[in-house]
Amino acid sequence: MFRGALFRRTRTLLAKRKDPSVKEMVEAHLDVQHKAMGKVAIYPHRSMTRPVLPINVQDVTSPLFIHRVLELTKLAQDLDCVSFSGPKGHWDASVVFIKSDPNQAEFDVWVNPEIPGYDDRTSAAPMYGMWENCVSCGACHAWVIRPQRVTCTGYDQHGKRKQQVLGGMLARCLMHELDHLSGKTILQQTVGPEFVVSGVAMAQRDLWPANFPSAEAYMTGSHQFFDYVTNTTIVPQGLEFWYAQNTSSQSFQDERLGR
């Protein structure tokens, strides 16, 4: 009798409960993002314009360090970021969090990461160009040219030394965050002022003058690389869905320079 009454009551309560609509879920997510943005350092905040201090590796296992890592990874997740760094969260520390794509569950943590010469524009290394955006730089996109593959050395979140050869979006995200550790942003790393556009402009690339601001930047959409070796555009692994979402209203297709 008790179990039957409990069953009937539970069934009644479930019948009265309404699942949240898509609109309600989107609004809730946007509310989380809005609150998270209030915790982000926005350029030219002083955290965005000065080099950070390296972490004492002995401090990596301290409760304070672990707390800050958990705090910033939660912030990055709330913002749907694929990469984040200490300065963005008002933390004067050489710490970077990266994902290879938005669907990766956990961030890879780098402490005191180093890539010698990664921002050398005269390097003969194979390069990718990309329209990068940044949560700390508002709604702008900047054309930034970076090496296709890099070797990074540093420590993990447990203080263990590590060295990895990275390519694709992992390499791109790590170099993007290394800029912040040096007090730089995409606004300093871009080719020139004409290579900085708004997010609205990126959605209206079919209205740009031909080959603006350069032939390769003109033909490269959001979530794409321009390969300077093959002179073609490619979609980084893991960003296929996001690229399709952003190009559904565009008239641009993959092209090759010099055809």
N, C-alpha and C positions, 0 to 999 in steps of 0.2 A: 504493500500500500504506500509506504513512504517513497519507495523508488518510483512508483507510478506517478505520484503527485509531483515529485521532483522533475520527472521527465516532462510532464505536461507544462509545468511552470517554465522550464528551460525552453521548450518549444515555443511557448507564447512570447517569451522575451526575445528569442531569435527572430520570430516573425515580425516583431515590432521594430527591431533594429534595422536601419538602412545602411547599406554599404556606402562609403563616400563616393561621390561622383568624380569623374575625371577633372572637372572644373575645380572641385574642392581639393583634390590631391595636388593639382598644379598650383593653386593659390597657396597651399600649405608649404610647398617646396619653395615657391618664390619668397614667402615670408622668412623661411630659414635662410635663404641666400641674402636677403636684405639685411637681416640681423648680422650675418657673418661678414658682410662687406664693411660694417661699422668697425670691425676689428683689424682691417687691412690697412697697411701704410700705403698711401697714395703719393706718387711722384708729384712734386719734389720734396716730399717729407724727408727729413734728415736721414732716416734709415735707408732711403733710396739713393742717397748722394754721397755716401762715404763707405769705405771698405770696412768689413766686419773684422772682429777679432777671431783668431783661430781658437778652437776648443782644446783645452787640456785633456788629453785622452784619458787621464786618470779620473776625470769628472764624468765620463760617459755613463758609468754605472750608478751615479748618484741619483737619489730620489727626485731632486729638482730637475735634472736633465731629462730623466724618463718622463716626468710630468709634462715638461715643455714639448717633448716630442709627441706625446699623445694628444696634447692640446692643439698643436699645429696640424697634425694629420687629420684631426676631426674638423678643423677649420677648412682645410683644403678639400675634404670630402663634401662638406656643406656647400662649398663654392663650385663643385664639379670640376676642380682643377686637375690637370694631369701632372702638374709639377708645382712645387712651392719651395720657399726657402725662409730661413730665419728672419732676414730683414723685412719681408712682407708681413710677418706677424709681430713686428716690433721687438724682435729678439736679435740682439747684436751677437750673432754666433754663426760660425761657418758650418751650417747644416742645410742639406738639400733633400727634398723628397720628390721622387719621380715615379711615373708610370709609363709603360710602353704604349698604353692606349686607355681610353676612359673606362673600359670594362674590366680592367685589372683590379682585383679586389684590394690588394695591399700596396702601399708605397714602398719602393726601395729607398732606404735611408743611407745618405752619404755624409760622413763627418770629415771636415777638412779636405774636401775633394780638390784635386789638382790635375789640370790638363795643360801642360806647358805649350804656349804658342797657339792656343786654340782660336784666338781672335786675330791672328796675323793675316791680314787681307792680301799680302803678297805671297802667301804660301802656294806651293805648286800642288798641294793635296787636292783630290777630287772634292768638289763643292756642291752643295744644294742651296738653292734660294728658296725662301718661303715667306709668305705673309704671316708674321707672328703677331699675336695680341698678348696682352698681359693684364691681369686683374689689378695691378698697381698703376697702370697707365691709361685708365679710362676706356673709352670705346674706340680707341684708335688701333690701326694695324700698321705695321712697319715691315718693309722688305729687308730681310736680313740674310746675308750669305754666310754659311758656316760649313766646316768640313763634314763629309759624309760619315766618316768613322773616326773615332778618337780613342785613345787609351787613357783611362782615368785611374788615379791612385788615391787612396784615402782610407777611411775606417768605416765599419758598419756601426749600427746603433748599440752594439755590445763591446765596442772598442777593439774589434779584431781587424787587423790590417787586410785590405783587399785591393786588388787591381783587376780591372776588366776592360776589354775592348768592346766598345758600344757603337752601334749604328742606328740608322733610322730615327724614330721619334725619341728613343731613350737618349741617344747622343744629343739630339736637338734640344730636348728639355733640360738635360744636364748643363749644356753650355748656356742656355737661356738663364738658368738660375745662377751659374757661375758669374754672369754679368752682375747680378744683384750683389753677390758677395764682394765684388770689386767696386760697388757704388755706381754701377752703370745700369742702363735700361735699354730696351729696343730703340728708344729715341736717340741714343748715342751710338748704337751699333748699326743703324741703318746706313744706306749708301749716301743719302742726302735728304733735304727737307721735302722734296717732291715725292719721295718714297714713303711718306706717312699719309695715310688716308683714314677716313672714318669707317666705322662698321657699316653705316648706311651706304657709303660709297662702294664698299666691297660687294654689297648686294645689288649694285647697279653698274657692274663692270661693262655691260653691253652699251652703256651710255658714255663711256670714257673715249677720249680721242685715241685714234689708232696708235698702238705701241707706247702708250703712256703708262708709267713713267719710263719704261724701257720695254723692249720687245718681249723679254722673258718674264718680266713682272706682269705685263699686260695679259699674257696667255695663261698665267698661273692663278688658279682660284683658291679659295679658302680650303684648308686641310689638304693641300697638295705641295709636293716638292717640285722644283725645277732642277733637273739634273744637268749640270754644266758640262758633263762629259758626253752625254748622248744628245743634248739639246732637246730633251723631251720632258713633259710633265708626268709625274707618277703620284699615285695615292699611297701614302705610307701605310704599312700593315697595321690594322687595328682601327684605322680611321675611315674605312670604306663606307660605313653607314652615315657617318657625320658628313662626309664629302657629298654623298648622294642627297642628303637633306638640304645642304647649302646650295647645291647646283640644280635643284629641281625646277627652279624658275629662271635659270640662266640659259643663254643660247650658246655658251662656250662648250667645246668638246676638247678632248686631248689633241694636241697639235705637235708639230715638230718644226723647229726653226729651219729655214733654208730649203723647204720643199719646193 
